[in-house]
Amino acid sequence: MKSFQAFVFTAFFLLGSQALASTKLLLIGGGDYPQETLKLMSQWAGGKNSKIMILSWATDDTEYALEHLQESFSELGDEAPKEIVAPPYPGHDDYSKEDFLKALKEVGGVMISGGDQIVLMERLMSEPEFLPALHEAYQRGVVFAGNSAGTAAATQTMLTGNGEFDVVGPDKTEVATGIGFLKDIIVDQHFIARRRQNRLMSVLLTSKERLAFGIDEDCTLAIEDGRKGRVIGPGMAMTFDNREDRNKFVTHLLYPGDTFDMINGIYGSIPKPRH
């Protein structure tokens, strides 16, 4: 009887642990892949024994994206992932739906590289199993990282990159459906370098989301459990919050090392140097 009770307790504990697995996102704002970000991804994905998938489906030039990321990961030395896989996109000569779904069950992390987020979502939505499989992996604790287009697609409401950006106003920014790892915020990338404040404020005027993060190049938001996170530099990020009044934006500048709780709107800053 005791052994049966122990078995039941163990099974319950394991099921509960799986259900309560911490979700982890690394959202890069464009540019190169920061070594600190890749190091954290490798650690979260399993350390020296980690297996990581590179999903370069936002572009047709998958070989360049793969080679660039493999080289970047190799610079981690002993902390680099043990294995990297890169399933071909739908429509490629070597594409296999079964191989992709099988690999997704075996990896500890998925890096979605840059390109065109519309192309990325078209390919992810080409098979009905893909998005549910990504969400199942995410809830299971698989680390998901994105850069540029991969970052834009992480939210439910995704900026497509199309619109009128010389003004701020409703319906000036085109949106589409993203992967939906984050459902209550919108993110934009290359934010300060390409002066994208207008389009982010415009979409907040009409979207159901009322909080947005603009992530600059060489900046990463490391987010756990869909709400709390910190900024990895050397770049910075900005937030736009109009939850209290649709036409009034509260903004924050987030520097490397700063922390945030996006649900409660709490931001913690480290002391900034005075010049």
C-alpha positions in Angstrom: 0.0 0.0 0.0 2.8 2.4 0.9 4.6 1.7 -2.4 1.3 2.5 -4.3 0.9 5.7 -2.3 4.5 6.7 -3.1 3.8 5.9 -6.8 0.7 8.1 -6.8 2.5 10.9 -5.0 5.5 10.8 -7.4 3.2 10.8 -10.4 1.2 13.7 -9.1 4.4 15.6 -8.3 5.8 15.1 -11.8 2.5 16.0 -13.5 2.3 19.1 -11.3 5.8 20.1 -12.0 5.2 19.8 -15.7 2.0 21.8 -15.5 3.9 24.5 -13.5 6.9 24.6 -15.8 8.3 28.2 -16.0 7.9 29.7 -19.5 10.9 31.6 -20.8 11.2 34.0 -23.7 14.2 35.9 -25.0 13.2 38.8 -27.4 16.0 40.4 -29.3 15.4 43.8 -30.9 17.4 43.2 -34.0 21.0 43.4 -35.1 23.5 40.8 -34.0 22.9 38.1 -31.4 24.3 39.3 -28.1 26.6 36.7 -26.5 25.0 37.2 -23.1 21.6 36.3 -24.6 22.9 33.2 -26.3 24.6 32.1 -23.2 21.4 32.5 -21.2 19.5 30.6 -23.8 21.9 27.8 -23.7 21.8 27.7 -19.9 18.0 27.7 -19.8 17.8 25.1 -22.5 19.9 22.6 -20.6 23.5 23.9 -20.5 26.3 21.8 -22.0 23.9 19.1 -23.0 21.3 21.4 -24.6 19.8 20.8 -28.0 18.5 23.9 -29.8 16.4 24.3 -32.9 17.1 27.2 -35.3 13.8 28.2 -37.0 14.9 30.4 -39.9 11.5 30.3 -41.6 11.1 34.1 -41.9 13.5 34.0 -44.9 14.4 31.9 -47.9 18.1 32.4 -47.2 18.1 29.8 -44.4 21.7 28.8 -44.9 23.1 32.2 -44.0 20.9 32.4 -40.9 22.0 28.9 -39.8 25.7 29.5 -40.4 25.6 32.9 -38.6 23.8 31.5 -35.6 26.0 28.4 -35.4 29.1 30.6 -35.5 27.6 32.9 -32.8 26.8 29.9 -30.5 30.2 28.4 -31.1 31.8 31.5 -29.6 30.3 30.4 -26.2 33.0 27.7 -26.1 32.3 25.2 -23.3 28.9 26.7 -22.7 27.7 26.3 -26.3 24.8 23.9 -27.0 25.6 20.3 -27.6 23.5 20.0 -30.7 21.8 22.4 -33.1 19.1 21.4 -35.6 17.5 23.4 -38.3 14.3 21.9 -40.0 13.6 23.2 -43.5 10.6 25.4 -44.0 7.4 24.3 -45.7 7.9 24.3 -49.5 11.6 23.5 -49.3 12.8 20.4 -51.1 13.9 18.8 -47.8 10.8 19.8 -45.8 9.2 17.2 -43.6 6.3 18.0 -41.2 7.0 14.8 -39.2 10.7 15.7 -38.8 9.8 19.2 -37.5 7.3 18.0 -35.0 9.6 15.2 -33.8 12.5 17.6 -33.4 10.3 20.1 -31.4 9.7 17.4 -28.8 13.4 16.8 -28.4 14.9 20.3 -28.1 15.3 22.5 -25.0 15.2 25.8 -26.9 14.0 27.3 -30.2 15.6 30.4 -31.8 13.4 32.1 -34.4 15.7 34.2 -36.6 14.9 37.4 -38.5 13.5 38.2 -41.9 9.8 38.9 -42.7 7.3 38.1 -39.9 4.5 37.7 -42.5 6.4 35.0 -44.3 7.2 33.4 -41.0 3.5 33.2 -39.9 2.4 32.0 -43.3 4.7 29.0 -43.0 3.8 28.4 -39.4 0.1 28.4 -40.2 0.5 26.2 -43.3 0.0 23.1 -41.1 -2.7 23.1 -38.4 -0.4 21.2 -36.0 2.4 23.7 -35.9 1.1 26.5 -33.6 -0.4 24.1 -31.0 2.9 22.2 -31.0 4.8 25.4 -30.4 2.5 26.4 -27.5 2.7 22.9 -26.0 6.5 23.1 -26.1 6.5 26.6 -24.6 4.2 25.6 -21.7 6.5 22.5 -21.2 9.4 24.8 -20.5 11.2 24.9 -23.9 13.0 28.3 -24.2 11.8 30.4 -27.1 14.0 33.2 -28.5 13.4 35.5 -31.4 15.3 38.2 -33.2 13.7 40.9 -35.3 10.9 39.2 -37.2 11.1 36.4 -34.6 10.5 38.9 -31.9 7.6 40.6 -33.7 5.8 37.3 -34.1 6.0 36.4 -30.4 2.8 38.3 -29.4 -0.8 37.6 -30.3 -1.2 41.0 -32.1 1.8 41.3 -34.5 3.0 44.4 -36.3 3.5 43.5 -39.9 5.8 46.4 -40.8 3.3 48.0 -43.1 1.4 51.3 -42.5 1.7 55.1 -42.4 4.4 55.9 -39.9 4.9 59.7 -40.3 1.8 60.3 -38.1 0.2 59.0 -35.0 -3.4 57.9 -35.4 -5.8 55.0 -35.3 -5.6 52.5 -38.1 -2.3 53.8 -39.3 -0.4 50.6 -38.5 -1.2 47.2 -40.0 -1.3 44.2 -37.7 -1.8 40.5 -38.1 -2.0 37.4 -35.9 1.3 36.2 -34.3 2.3 33.1 -32.5 0.7 34.4 -29.3 3.2 33.5 -26.6 2.4 36.9 -25.1 -1.3 37.9 -25.3 -1.5 41.1 -23.4 1.3 43.2 -24.9 2.7 44.2 -28.3 6.4 44.3 -29.1 8.3 46.2 -31.8 12.0 45.8 -32.7 14.8 47.9 -34.2 12.9 50.5 -32.1 15.1 53.5 -31.4 17.5 52.9 -34.3 14.6 53.1 -36.8 12.5 55.6 -34.8 9.4 53.4 -34.6 7.6 55.3 -31.8 4.8 56.5 -34.1 3.7 53.1 -35.2 3.7 51.6 -31.7 1.6 54.4 -30.3 -0.7 54.3 -33.3 -1.5 50.6 -32.8 -2.2 51.1 -29.1 -4.9 53.6 -29.9 -7.2 50.8 -31.2 -5.7 47.5 -30.1 -7.1 45.4 -27.2 -3.6 45.5 -25.8 -2.7 48.6 -23.8 0.9 48.0 -23.1 3.8 47.8 -25.6 7.6 47.3 -25.5 9.9 48.8 -28.1 13.1 46.8 -28.1 16.2 48.4 -29.7 19.0 46.7 -31.6 21.5 44.8 -29.4 18.9 44.6 -26.6 17.0 41.6 -25.3 14.0 41.2 -23.0 14.4 38.1 -20.9 10.8 37.2 -19.8 9.8 34.5 -17.4 6.2 33.2 -16.8 4.8 35.7 -19.3 5.2 38.7 -17.1 8.5 39.3 -15.3 11.8 40.0 -16.9 14.9 42.0 -17.2 16.8 43.9 -19.9 20.0 42.5 -21.4 22.2 45.1 -23.1 24.1 46.9 -24.4 20.9 48.3 -26.1 17.8 49.6 -24.3 14.1 49.4 -24.5 11.0 51.6 -24.1 7.5 50.9 -22.8 4.3 52.7 -23.8 1.4 52.2 -21.4 -2.1 53.7 -22.0 -4.1 51.4 -19.7 -5.5 54.3 -17.7 -6.4 56.5 -20.6 -6.4 55.5 -24.3 -5.0 58.9 -25.3 -2.4 59.3 -22.6 0.9 57.3 -22.8 3.1 56.6 -19.8 6.6 55.8 -21.1 9.6 54.3 -19.4 13.2 53.9 -20.6 14.6 50.5 -19.7 18.4 50.2 -19.5 20.6 47.1 -19.3 19.9 45.4 -16.0 16.5 47.0 -15.4 13.7 44.7 -14.4 10.0 44.9 -15.0 6.6 43.3 -14.2 4.4 43.9 -17.2 1.2 42.9 -15.5 1.5 45.3 -12.6 3.4 48.0 -14.5 6.3 47.9 -12.0 9.8 48.8 -13.3 13.0 48.5 -11.3 16.1 50.5 -12.3 19.7 50.3 -11.5 21.5 53.6 -10.8 22.4 55.4 -14.0 25.8 57.0 -14.3 25.8 60.8 -14.3 27.7 62.7 -17.0 
